Amino acid sequence: EEIRALVARAVAAAERRDPAGVLEEVSEAFRGPQASSKAEVKQVLLGQFFRAQSIVVLNPSLEVEVAGPTRGRFKGLFLLGRDGQAPEATSYEIEADLERTEDGWEVVSARWNR
């Protein structure tokens, strides 16, 4: 349930067009596709949010797996609509690996396909 709540908070932050909120529970050591850093992902989010007056994000499917006390992962489908477009306008499949720290779960790596 904690990982589902983390995803829900990130989705809510995306709908507020708040890149810092989306990345709040992403590790400073995060690595994404092509070894992208947390800072690079923030720049991508800023560009996406700058171009949209409003954003709607739906998450119709989310699989969560916890592998022991400190490792977890999720895989989900995220549908994105901008400026009144139907949320099905753009879809992303996102897979992320998480580690539990003393402050809670953090995303340490992610992959996504559009």
Buried (B, 14 or more C-beta within 10 A) or exposed (E): EEBEEBBEBBBEBBBEBBBEBBBBBBBEEBBBEEEBBBEBBBEEBEEBBEEBEEBBBBBEEBEBEBEEEEBBBBBBBBBBBBEEBEBEEBBEEBBBBBBBEEEEBBBBBBEEEE
